[in-house]
Amino acid sequence: RVRLIQAFLAAGLSTGTIAEMVPCMAEPSADGARRAVELLERERARVSAVMDGLAAARSALDDLIEDNRRY
């Protein structure tokens, strides 16, 4: 169980989301598995949105760097 929680943390899950996962781990079931997938998909979407924002920020920085190199 500790290794699973460590894997969740390494994947970027918040402790709140991990707490939501505990019932899914405590008593494995088809419903619990479906709930776990929903939570993990939600977290993946959140991480993807953060990555998109970071990519946009990097692009803006690249533009600023290029503009300043022209001087």
mmCIF file of the N, C-alpha and C atoms, coordinates in Angstrom:
data_MODEL
# 
_entry.id   MODEL 
# 
loop_
_atom_site.group_PDB 
_atom_site.id 
_atom_site.type_symbol 
_atom_site.label_atom_id 
_atom_site.label_alt_id 
_atom_site.label_comp_id 
_atom_site.label_asym_id 
_atom_site.label_entity_id 
_atom_site.label_seq_id 
_atom_site.pdbx_PDB_ins_code 
_atom_site.Cartn_x 
_atom_site.Cartn_y 
_atom_site.Cartn_z 
_atom_site.occupancy 
_atom_site.B_iso_or_equiv 
_atom_site.pdbx_formal_charge 
_atom_site.auth_seq_id 
_atom_site.auth_comp_id 
_atom_site.auth_asym_id 
_atom_site.auth_atom_id 
_atom_site.pdbx_PDB_model_num 
ATOM 1   N N  . ARG A 1 1  ? 0.829   -1.199 0.000   1.00 0.00 ? 1  ARG A N  1 
ATOM 2   C CA . ARG A 1 1  ? 0.000   0.000  0.000   1.00 0.00 ? 1  ARG A CA 1 
ATOM 3   C C  . ARG A 1 1  ? 0.870   1.258  0.000   1.00 0.00 ? 1  ARG A C  1 
ATOM 4   N N  . VAL A 1 2  ? 1.959   1.239  0.742   1.00 0.00 ? 2  VAL A N  1 
ATOM 5   C CA . VAL A 1 2  ? 2.862   2.390  0.767   1.00 0.00 ? 2  VAL A CA 1 
ATOM 6   C C  . VAL A 1 2  ? 3.448   2.623  -0.614  1.00 0.00 ? 2  VAL A C  1 
ATOM 7   N N  . ARG A 1 3  ? 3.828   1.556  -1.281  1.00 0.00 ? 3  ARG A N  1 
ATOM 8   C CA . ARG A 1 3  ? 4.391   1.703  -2.638  1.00 0.00 ? 3  ARG A CA 1 
ATOM 9   C C  . ARG A 1 3  ? 3.369   2.276  -3.609  1.00 0.00 ? 3  ARG A C  1 
ATOM 10  N N  . LEU A 1 4  ? 2.129   1.885  -3.450  1.00 0.00 ? 4  LEU A N  1 
ATOM 11  C CA . LEU A 1 4  ? 1.078   2.423  -4.310  1.00 0.00 ? 4  LEU A CA 1 
ATOM 12  C C  . LEU A 1 4  ? 0.902   3.915  -4.066  1.00 0.00 ? 4  LEU A C  1 
ATOM 13  N N  . ILE A 1 5  ? 0.896   4.318  -2.815  1.00 0.00 ? 5  ILE A N  1 
ATOM 14  C CA . ILE A 1 5  ? 0.773   5.743  -2.494  1.00 0.00 ? 5  ILE A CA 1 
ATOM 15  C C  . ILE A 1 5  ? 1.986   6.498  -3.029  1.00 0.00 ? 5  ILE A C  1 
ATOM 16  N N  . GLN A 1 6  ? 3.173   5.909  -2.932  1.00 0.00 ? 6  GLN A N  1 
ATOM 17  C CA . GLN A 1 6  ? 4.365   6.539  -3.495  1.00 0.00 ? 6  GLN A CA 1 
ATOM 18  C C  . GLN A 1 6  ? 4.230   6.684  -5.010  1.00 0.00 ? 6  GLN A C  1 
ATOM 19  N N  . ALA A 1 7  ? 3.643   5.689  -5.657  1.00 0.00 ? 7  ALA A N  1 
ATOM 20  C CA . ALA A 1 7  ? 3.418   5.766  -7.106  1.00 0.00 ? 7  ALA A CA 1 
ATOM 21  C C  . ALA A 1 7  ? 2.433   6.877  -7.436  1.00 0.00 ? 7  ALA A C  1 
ATOM 22  N N  . PHE A 1 8  ? 1.387   7.016  -6.626  1.00 0.00 ? 8  PHE A N  1 
ATOM 23  C CA . PHE A 1 8  ? 0.430   8.103  -6.833  1.00 0.00 ? 8  PHE A CA 1 
ATOM 24  C C  . PHE A 1 8  ? 1.111   9.455  -6.697  1.00 0.00 ? 8  PHE A C  1 
ATOM 25  N N  . LEU A 1 9  ? 1.941   9.609  -5.677  1.00 0.00 ? 9  LEU A N  1 
ATOM 26  C CA . LEU A 1 9  ? 2.656   10.874 -5.475  1.00 0.00 ? 9  LEU A CA 1 
ATOM 27  C C  . LEU A 1 9  ? 3.617   11.138 -6.630  1.00 0.00 ? 9  LEU A C  1 
ATOM 28  N N  . ALA A 1 10 ? 4.312   10.107 -7.089  1.00 0.00 ? 10 ALA A N  1 
ATOM 29  C CA . ALA A 1 10 ? 5.231   10.267 -8.220  1.00 0.00 ? 10 ALA A CA 1 
ATOM 30  C C  . ALA A 1 10 ? 4.489   10.659 -9.493  1.00 0.00 ? 10 ALA A C  1 
ATOM 31  N N  . ALA A 1 11 ? 3.225   10.238 -9.601  1.00 0.00 ? 11 ALA A N  1 
ATOM 32  C CA . ALA A 1 11 ? 2.410   10.577 -10.770 1.00 0.00 ? 11 ALA A CA 1 
ATOM 33  C C  . ALA A 1 11 ? 1.805   11.969 -10.657 1.00 0.00 ? 11 ALA A C  1 
ATOM 34  N N  . GLY A 1 12 ? 2.054   12.642 -9.523  1.00 0.00 ? 12 GLY A N  1 
ATOM 35  C CA . GLY A 1 12 ? 1.576   14.001 -9.376  1.00 0.00 ? 12 GLY A CA 1 
ATOM 36  C C  . GLY A 1 12 ? 0.217   14.138 -8.717  1.00 0.00 ? 12 GLY A C  1 
ATOM 37  N N  . LEU A 1 13 ? -0.324  13.051 -8.181  1.00 0.00 ? 13 LEU A N  1 
ATOM 38  C CA . LEU A 1 13 ? -1.623  13.139 -7.514  1.00 0.00 ? 13 LEU A CA 1 
ATOM 39  C C  . LEU A 1 13 ? -1.478  13.894 -6.204  1.00 0.00 ? 13 LEU A C  1 
ATOM 40  N N  . SER A 1 14 ? -2.457  14.714 -5.909  1.00 0.00 ? 14 SER A N  1 
ATOM 41  C CA . SER A 1 14 ? -2.461  15.432 -4.640  1.00 0.00 ? 14 SER A CA 1 
ATOM 42  C C  . SER A 1 14 ? -2.846  14.461 -3.530  1.00 0.00 ? 14 SER A C  1 
ATOM 43  N N  . THR A 1 15 ? -2.543  14.852 -2.307  1.00 0.00 ? 15 THR A N  1 
ATOM 44  C CA . THR A 1 15 ? -2.930  13.996 -1.188  1.00 0.00 ? 15 THR A CA 1 
ATOM 45  C C  . THR A 1 15 ? -4.453  13.893 -1.088  1.00 0.00 ? 15 THR A C  1 
ATOM 46  N N  . GLY A 1 16 ? -5.157  14.936 -1.508  1.00 0.00 ? 16 GLY A N  1 
ATOM 47  C CA . GLY A 1 16 ? -6.617  14.882 -1.526  1.00 0.00 ? 16 GLY A CA 1 
ATOM 48  C C  . GLY A 1 16 ? -7.134  13.829 -2.483  1.00 0.00 ? 16 GLY A C  1 
ATOM 49  N N  . THR A 1 17 ? -6.546  13.783 -3.664  1.00 0.00 ? 17 THR A N  1 
ATOM 50  C CA . THR A 1 17 ? -6.957  12.767 -4.640  1.00 0.00 ? 17 THR A CA 1 
ATOM 51  C C  . THR A 1 17 ? -6.581  11.378 -4.152  1.00 0.00 ? 17 THR A C  1 
ATOM 52  N N  . ILE A 1 18 ? -5.410  11.270 -3.537  1.00 0.00 ? 18 ILE A N  1 
ATOM 53  C CA . ILE A 1 18 ? -5.007  9.978  -2.991  1.00 0.00 ? 18 ILE A CA 1 
ATOM 54  C C  . ILE A 1 18 ? -6.013  9.538  -1.934  1.00 0.00 ? 18 ILE A C  1 
ATOM 55  N N  . ALA A 1 19 ? -6.466  10.477 -1.112  1.00 0.00 ? 19 ALA A N  1 
ATOM 56  C CA . ALA A 1 19 ? -7.478  10.139 -0.105  1.00 0.00 ? 19 ALA A CA 1 
ATOM 57  C C  . ALA A 1 19 ? -8.750  9.631  -0.764  1.00 0.00 ? 19 ALA A C  1 
ATOM 58  N N  . GLU A 1 20 ? -9.097  10.190 -1.916  1.00 0.00 ? 20 GLU A N  1 
ATOM 59  C CA . GLU A 1 20 ? -10.281 9.710  -2.643  1.00 0.00 ? 20 GLU A CA 1 
ATOM 60  C C  . GLU A 1 20 ? -10.059 8.296  -3.181  1.00 0.00 ? 20 GLU A C  1 
ATOM 61  N N  . MET A 1 21 ? -8.791  7.944  -3.417  1.00 0.00 ? 21 MET A N  1 
ATOM 62  C CA . MET A 1 21 ? -8.463  6.627  -3.948  1.00 0.00 ? 21 MET A CA 1 
ATOM 63  C C  . MET A 1 21 ? -8.488  5.545  -2.869  1.00 0.00 ? 21 MET A C  1 
ATOM 64  N N  . VAL A 1 22 ? -8.342  5.929  -1.613  1.00 0.00 ? 22 VAL A N  1 
ATOM 65  C CA . VAL A 1 22 ? -8.245  4.944  -0.521  1.00 0.00 ? 22 VAL A CA 1 
ATOM 66  C C  . VAL A 1 22 ? -9.421  3.969  -0.509  1.00 0.00 ? 22 VAL A C  1 
ATOM 67  N N  . PRO A 1 23 ? -10.671 4.438  -0.622  1.00 0.00 ? 23 PRO A N  1 
ATOM 68  C CA . PRO A 1 23 ? -11.771 3.461  -0.642  1.00 0.00 ? 23 PRO A CA 1 
ATOM 69  C C  . PRO A 1 23 ? -11.668 2.479  -1.810  1.00 0.00 ? 23 PRO A C  1 
ATOM 70  N N  . CYS A 1 24 ? -11.129 2.924  -2.921  1.00 0.00 ? 24 CYS A N  1 
ATOM 71  C CA . CYS A 1 24 ? -10.964 2.045  -4.080  1.00 0.00 ? 24 CYS A CA 1 
ATOM 72  C C  . CYS A 1 24 ? -9.935  0.962  -3.783  1.00 0.00 ? 24 CYS A C  1 
ATOM 73  N N  . MET A 1 25 ? -8.934  1.298  -2.950  1.00 0.00 ? 25 MET A N  1 
ATOM 74  C CA . MET A 1 25 ? -7.873  0.351  -2.613  1.00 0.00 ? 25 MET A CA 1 
ATOM 75  C C  . MET A 1 25 ? -8.293  -0.557 -1.460  1.00 0.00 ? 25 MET A C  1 
ATOM 76  N N  . ALA A 1 26 ? -9.085  -0.027 -0.529  1.00 0.00 ? 26 ALA A N  1 
ATOM 77  C CA . ALA A 1 26 ? -9.423  -0.766 0.686   1.00 0.00 ? 26 ALA A CA 1 
ATOM 78  C C  . ALA A 1 26 ? -10.244 -2.015 0.391   1.00 0.00 ? 26 ALA A C  1 
ATOM 79  N N  . GLU A 1 27 ? -11.216 -1.852 -0.488  1.00 0.00 ? 27 GLU A N  1 
ATOM 80  C CA . GLU A 1 27 ? -12.082 -2.977 -0.850  1.00 0.00 ? 27 GLU A CA 1 
ATOM 81  C C  . GLU A 1 27 ? -12.208 -3.026 -2.364  1.00 0.00 ? 27 GLU A C  1 
ATOM 82  N N  . PRO A 1 28 ? -11.279 -3.726 -3.026  1.00 0.00 ? 28 PRO A N  1 
ATOM 83  C CA . PRO A 1 28 ? -11.322 -3.787 -4.486  1.00 0.00 ? 28 PRO A CA 1 
ATOM 84  C C  . PRO A 1 28 ? -12.670 -4.317 -5.000  1.00 0.00 ? 28 PRO A C  1 
ATOM 85  N N  . SER A 1 29 ? -13.184 -3.624 -5.992  1.00 0.00 ? 29 SER A N  1 
ATOM 86  C CA . SER A 1 29 ? -14.445 -4.028 -6.617  1.00 0.00 ? 29 SER A CA 1 
ATOM 87  C C  . SER A 1 29 ? -14.510 -3.404 -7.999  1.00 0.00 ? 29 SER A C  1 
ATOM 88  N N  . ALA A 1 30 ? -15.451 -3.852 -8.783  1.00 0.00 ? 30 ALA A N  1 
ATOM 89  C CA . ALA A 1 30 ? -15.629 -3.284 -10.123 1.00 0.00 ? 30 ALA A CA 1 
ATOM 90  C C  . ALA A 1 30 ? -15.996 -1.806 -10.019 1.00 0.00 ? 30 ALA A C  1 
ATOM 91  N N  . ASP A 1 31 ? -16.876 -1.460 -9.080  1.00 0.00 ? 31 ASP A N  1 
ATOM 92  C CA . ASP A 1 31 ? -17.250 -0.054 -8.898  1.00 0.00 ? 31 ASP A CA 1 
ATOM 93  C C  . ASP A 1 31 ? -16.051 0.769  -8.443  1.00 0.00 ? 31 ASP A C  1 
ATOM 94  N N  . GLY A 1 32 ? -15.271 0.215  -7.529  1.00 0.00 ? 32 GLY A N  1 
ATOM 95  C CA . GLY A 1 32 ? -14.077 0.907  -7.061  1.00 0.00 ? 32 GLY A CA 1 
ATOM 96  C C  . GLY A 1 32 ? -13.074 1.113  -8.178  1.00 0.00 ? 32 GLY A C  1 
ATOM 97  N N  . ALA A 1 33 ? -12.929 0.111  -9.018  1.00 0.00 ? 33 ALA A N  1 
ATOM 98  C CA . ALA A 1 33 ? -12.008 0.225  -10.150 1.00 0.00 ? 33 ALA A CA 1 
ATOM 99  C C  . ALA A 1 33 ? -12.482 1.305  -11.114 1.00 0.00 ? 33 ALA A C  1 
ATOM 100 N N  . ARG A 1 34 ? -13.786 1.352  -11.376 1.00 0.00 ? 34 ARG A N  1 
ATOM 101 C CA . ARG A 1 34 ? -14.323 2.392  -12.258 1.00 0.00 ? 34 ARG A CA 1 
ATOM 102 C C  . ARG A 1 34 ? -14.086 3.779  -11.650 1.00 0.00 ? 34 ARG A C  1 
ATOM 103 N N  . ARG A 1 35 ? -14.305 3.900  -10.348 1.00 0.00 ? 35 ARG A N  1 
ATOM 104 C CA . ARG A 1 35 ? -14.077 5.185  -9.668  1.00 0.00 ? 35 ARG A CA 1 
ATOM 105 C C  . ARG A 1 35 ? -12.602 5.569  -9.735  1.00 0.00 ? 35 ARG A C  1 
ATOM 106 N N  . ALA A 1 36 ? -11.721 4.600  -9.554  1.00 0.00 ? 36 ALA A N  1 
ATOM 107 C CA . ALA A 1 36 ? -10.282 4.869  -9.633  1.00 0.00 ? 36 ALA A CA 1 
ATOM 108 C C  . ALA A 1 36 ? -9.913  5.372  -11.027 1.00 0.00 ? 36 ALA A C  1 
ATOM 109 N N  . VAL A 1 37 ? -10.458 4.742  -12.049 1.00 0.00 ? 37 VAL A N  1 
ATOM 110 C CA . VAL A 1 37 ? -10.180 5.181  -13.423 1.00 0.00 ? 37 VAL A CA 1 
ATOM 111 C C  . VAL A 1 37 ? -10.669 6.606  -13.628 1.00 0.00 ? 37 VAL A C  1 
ATOM 112 N N  . GLU A 1 38 ? -11.860 6.924  -13.130 1.00 0.00 ? 38 GLU A N  1 
ATOM 113 C CA . GLU A 1 38 ? -12.390 8.290  -13.246 1.00 0.00 ? 38 GLU A CA 1 
ATOM 114 C C  . GLU A 1 38 ? -11.448 9.301  -12.579 1.00 0.00 ? 38 GLU A C  1 
ATOM 115 N N  . LEU A 1 39 ? -10.992 8.971  -11.386 1.00 0.00 ? 39 LEU A N  1 
ATOM 116 C CA . LEU A 1 39 ? -10.093 9.880  -10.663 1.00 0.00 ? 39 LEU A CA 1 
ATOM 117 C C  . LEU A 1 39 ? -8.772  10.040 -11.402 1.00 0.00 ? 39 LEU A C  1 
ATOM 118 N N  . LEU A 1 40 ? -8.227  8.933  -11.885 1.00 0.00 ? 40 LEU A N  1 
ATOM 119 C CA . LEU A 1 40 ? -6.948  8.994  -12.595 1.00 0.00 ? 40 LEU A CA 1 
ATOM 120 C C  . LEU A 1 40 ? -7.081  9.754  -13.911 1.00 0.00 ? 40 LEU A C  1 
ATOM 121 N N  . GLU A 1 41 ? -8.192  9.564  -14.607 1.00 0.00 ? 41 GLU A N  1 
ATOM 122 C CA . GLU A 1 41 ? -8.413  10.314 -15.849 1.00 0.00 ? 41 GLU A CA 1 
ATOM 123 C C  . GLU A 1 41 ? -8.557  11.806 -15.564 1.00 0.00 ? 41 GLU A C  1 
ATOM 124 N N  . ARG A 1 42 ? -9.226  12.144 -14.469 1.00 0.00 ? 42 ARG A N  1 
ATOM 125 C CA . ARG A 1 42 ? -9.357  13.552 -14.077 1.00 0.00 ? 42 ARG A CA 1 
ATOM 126 C C  . ARG A 1 42 ? -7.980  14.155 -13.801 1.00 0.00 ? 42 ARG A C  1 
ATOM 127 N N  . GLU A 1 43 ? -7.149  13.412 -13.108 1.00 0.00 ? 43 GLU A N  1 
ATOM 128 C CA . GLU A 1 43 ? -5.805  13.899 -12.799 1.00 0.00 ? 43 GLU A CA 1 
ATOM 129 C C  . GLU A 1 43 ? -4.956  14.024 -14.055 1.00 0.00 ? 43 GLU A C  1 
ATOM 130 N N  . ARG A 1 44 ? -5.101  13.079 -14.978 1.00 0.00 ? 44 ARG A N  1 
ATOM 131 C CA . ARG A 1 44 ? -4.354  13.156 -16.236 1.00 0.00 ? 44 ARG A CA 1 
ATOM 132 C C  . ARG A 1 44 ? -4.771  14.399 -17.014 1.00 0.00 ? 44 ARG A C  1 
ATOM 133 N N  . ALA A 1 45 ? -6.059  14.699 -17.036 1.00 0.00 ? 45 ALA A N  1 
ATOM 134 C CA . ALA A 1 45 ? -6.542  15.896 -17.723 1.00 0.00 ? 45 ALA A CA 1 
ATOM 135 C C  . ALA A 1 45 ? -5.979  17.153 -17.065 1.00 0.00 ? 45 ALA A C  1 
ATOM 136 N N  . ARG A 1 46 ? -5.921  17.159 -15.730 1.00 0.00 ? 46 ARG A N  1 
ATOM 137 C CA . ARG A 1 46 ? -5.363  18.311 -15.012 1.00 0.00 ? 46 ARG A CA 1 
ATOM 138 C C  . ARG A 1 46 ? -3.887  18.494 -15.348 1.00 0.00 ? 46 ARG A C  1 
ATOM 139 N N  . VAL A 1 47 ? -3.145  17.395 -15.346 1.00 0.00 ? 47 VAL A N  1 
ATOM 140 C CA . VAL A 1 47 ? -1.720  17.466 -15.674 1.00 0.00 ? 47 VAL A CA 1 
ATOM 141 C C  . VAL A 1 47 ? -1.530  17.928 -17.117 1.00 0.00 ? 47 VAL A C  1 
ATOM 142 N N  . SER A 1 48 ? -2.351  17.434 -18.023 1.00 0.00 ? 48 SER A N  1 
ATOM 143 C CA . SER A 1 48 ? -2.270  17.854 -19.422 1.00 0.00 ? 48 SER A CA 1 
ATOM 144 C C  . SER A 1 48 ? -2.533  19.343 -19.571 1.00 0.00 ? 48 SER A C  1 
ATOM 145 N N  . ALA A 1 49 ? -3.506  19.856 -18.832 1.00 0.00 ? 49 ALA A N  1 
ATOM 146 C CA . ALA A 1 49 ? -3.807  21.293 -18.893 1.00 0.00 ? 49 ALA A CA 1 
ATOM 147 C C  . ALA A 1 49 ? -2.632  22.109 -18.371 1.00 0.00 ? 49 ALA A C  1 
ATOM 148 N N  . VAL A 1 50 ? -2.015  21.653 -17.308 1.00 0.00 ? 50 VAL A N  1 
ATOM 149 C CA . VAL A 1 50 ? -0.836  22.346 -16.778 1.00 0.00 ? 50 VAL A CA 1 
ATOM 150 C C  . VAL A 1 50 ? 0.290   22.322 -17.810 1.00 0.00 ? 50 VAL A C  1 
ATOM 151 N N  . MET A 1 51 ? 0.482   21.176 -18.438 1.00 0.00 ? 51 MET A N  1 
ATOM 152 C CA . MET A 1 51 ? 1.526   21.059 -19.455 1.00 0.00 ? 51 MET A CA 1 
ATOM 153 C C  . MET A 1 51 ? 1.254   21.990 -20.637 1.00 0.00 ? 51 MET A C  1 
ATOM 154 N N  . ASP A 1 52 ? 0.006   22.087 -21.051 1.00 0.00 ? 52 ASP A N  1 
ATOM 155 C CA . ASP A 1 52 ? -0.354  23.001 -22.141 1.00 0.00 ? 52 ASP A CA 1 
ATOM 156 C C  . ASP A 1 52 ? -0.031  24.438 -21.759 1.00 0.00 ? 52 ASP A C  1 
ATOM 157 N N  . GLY A 1 53 ? -0.343  24.800 -20.523 1.00 0.00 ? 53 GLY A N  1 
ATOM 158 C CA . GLY A 1 53 ? -0.035  26.148 -20.049 1.00 0.00 ? 53 GLY A CA 1 
ATOM 159 C C  . GLY A 1 53 ? 1.460   26.402 -20.016 1.00 0.00 ? 53 GLY A C  1 
ATOM 160 N N  . LEU A 1 54 ? 2.219   25.425 -19.584 1.00 0.00 ? 54 LEU A N  1 
ATOM 161 C CA . LEU A 1 54 ? 3.672   25.565 -19.552 1.00 0.00 ? 54 LEU A CA 1 
ATOM 162 C C  . LEU A 1 54 ? 4.246   25.665 -20.964 1.00 0.00 ? 54 LEU A C  1 
ATOM 163 N N  . ALA A 1 55 ? 3.688   24.905 -21.891 1.00 0.00 ? 55 ALA A N  1 
ATOM 164 C CA . ALA A 1 55 ? 4.155   24.977 -23.279 1.00 0.00 ? 55 ALA A CA 1 
ATOM 165 C C  . ALA A 1 55 ? 3.877   26.362 -23.862 1.00 0.00 ? 55 ALA A C  1 
ATOM 166 N N  . ALA A 1 56 ? 2.718   26.935 -23.542 1.00 0.00 ? 56 ALA A N  1 
ATOM 167 C CA . ALA A 1 56 ? 2.390   28.280 -24.022 1.00 0.00 ? 56 ALA A CA 1 
ATOM 168 C C  . ALA A 1 56 ? 3.339   29.305 -23.407 1.00 0.00 ? 56 ALA A C  1 
ATOM 169 N N  . ALA A 1 57 ? 3.647   29.146 -22.120 1.00 0.00 ? 57 ALA A N  1 
ATOM 170 C CA . ALA A 1 57 ? 4.581   30.066 -21.461 1.00 0.00 ? 57 ALA A CA 1 
ATOM 171 C C  . ALA A 1 57 ? 5.969   29.940 -22.085 1.00 0.00 ? 57 ALA A C  1 
ATOM 172 N N  . ARG A 1 58 ? 6.405   28.723 -22.369 1.00 0.00 ? 58 ARG A N  1 
ATOM 173 C CA . ARG A 1 58 ? 7.711   28.515 -22.994 1.00 0.00 ? 58 ARG A CA 1 
ATOM 174 C C  . ARG A 1 58 ? 7.750   29.170 -24.373 1.00 0.00 ? 58 ARG A C  1 
ATOM 175 N N  . SER A 1 59 ? 6.669   29.031 -25.122 1.00 0.00 ? 59 SER A N  1 
ATOM 176 C CA . SER A 1 59 ? 6.605   29.644 -26.448 1.00 0.00 ? 59 SER A CA 1 
ATOM 177 C C  . SER A 1 59 ? 6.691   31.165 -26.348 1.00 0.00 ? 59 SER A C  1 
ATOM 178 N N  . ALA A 1 60 ? 5.988   31.738 -25.380 1.00 0.00 ? 60 ALA A N  1 
ATOM 179 C CA . ALA A 1 60 ? 6.038   33.191 -25.184 1.00 0.00 ? 60 ALA A CA 1 
ATOM 180 C C  . ALA A 1 60 ? 7.451   33.625 -24.799 1.00 0.00 ? 60 ALA A C  1 
ATOM 181 N N  . LEU A 1 61 ? 8.096   32.838 -23.955 1.00 0.00 ? 61 LEU A N  1 
ATOM 182 C CA . LEU A 1 61 ? 9.483   33.154 -23.585 1.00 0.00 ? 61 LEU A CA 1 
ATOM 183 C C  . LEU A 1 61 ? 10.414  33.049 -24.783 1.00 0.00 ? 61 LEU A C  1 
ATOM 184 N N  . ASP A 1 62 ? 10.207  32.033 -25.620 1.00 0.00 ? 62 ASP A N  1 
ATOM 185 C CA . ASP A 1 62 ? 11.013  31.909 -26.845 1.00 0.00 ? 62 ASP A CA 1 
ATOM 186 C C  . ASP A 1 62 ? 10.865  33.140 -27.722 1.00 0.00 ? 62 ASP A C  1 
ATOM 187 N N  . ASP A 1 63 ? 9.638   33.631 -27.841 1.00 0.00 ? 63 ASP A N  1 
ATOM 188 C CA . ASP A 1 63 ? 9.396   34.838 -28.635 1.00 0.00 ? 63 ASP A CA 1 
ATOM 189 C C  . ASP A 1 63 ? 10.118  36.041 -28.035 1.00 0.00 ? 63 ASP A C  1 
ATOM 190 N N  . LEU A 1 64 ? 10.047  36.189 -26.727 1.00 0.00 ? 64 LEU A N  1 
ATOM 191 C CA . LEU A 1 64 ? 10.728  37.302 -26.067 1.00 0.00 ? 64 LEU A CA 1 
ATOM 192 C C  . LEU A 1 64 ? 12.237  37.207 -26.225 1.00 0.00 ? 64 LEU A C  1 
ATOM 193 N N  . ILE A 1 65 ? 12.762  36.002 -26.097 1.00 0.00 ? 65 ILE A N  1 
ATOM 194 C CA . ILE A 1 65 ? 14.205  35.798 -26.277 1.00 0.00 ? 65 ILE A CA 1 
ATOM 195 C C  . ILE A 1 65 ? 14.605  36.169 -27.696 1.00 0.00 ? 65 ILE A C  1 
ATOM 196 N N  . GLU A 1 66 ? 13.841  35.715 -28.667 1.00 0.00 ? 66 GLU A N  1 
ATOM 197 C CA . GLU A 1 66 ? 14.153  36.015 -30.072 1.00 0.00 ? 66 GLU A CA 1 
ATOM 198 C C  . GLU A 1 66 ? 14.076  37.511 -30.335 1.00 0.00 ? 66 GLU A C  1 
ATOM 199 N N  . ASP A 1 67 ? 13.053  38.170 -29.810 1.00 0.00 ? 67 ASP A N  1 
ATOM 200 C CA . ASP A 1 67 ? 12.925  39.616 -29.984 1.00 0.00 ? 67 ASP A CA 1 
ATOM 201 C C  . ASP A 1 67 ? 14.137  40.345 -29.408 1.00 0.00 ? 67 ASP A C  1 
ATOM 202 N N  . ASN A 1 68 ? 14.600  39.892 -28.247 1.00 0.00 ? 68 ASN A N  1 
ATOM 203 C CA . ASN A 1 68 ? 15.734  40.556 -27.605 1.00 0.00 ? 68 ASN A CA 1 
ATOM 204 C C  . ASN A 1 68 ? 17.052  40.230 -28.282 1.00 0.00 ? 68 ASN A C  1 
ATOM 205 N N  . ARG A 1 69 ? 17.160  39.107 -28.925 1.00 0.00 ? 69 ARG A N  1 
ATOM 206 C CA . ARG A 1 69 ? 18.388  38.764 -29.662 1.00 0.00 ? 69 ARG A CA 1 
ATOM 207 C C  . ARG A 1 69 ? 18.556  39.646 -30.900 1.00 0.00 ? 69 ARG A C  1 
ATOM 208 N N  . ARG A 1 70 ? 17.474  40.188 -31.390 1.00 0.00 ? 70 ARG A N  1 
ATOM 209 C CA . ARG A 1 70 ? 17.544  41.026 -32.592 1.00 0.00 ? 70 ARG A CA 1 
ATOM 210 C C  . ARG A 1 70 ? 18.238  42.350 -32.321 1.00 0.00 ? 70 ARG A C  1 
ATOM 211 N N  . TYR A 1 71 ? 18.353  42.753 -31.067 1.00 0.00 ? 71 TYR A N  1 
ATOM 212 C CA . TYR A 1 71 ? 18.985  44.032 -30.734 1.00 0.00 ? 71 TYR A CA 1 
ATOM 213 C C  . TYR A 1 71 ? 20.472  43.932 -30.675 1.00 0.00 ? 71 TYR A C  1 
# 
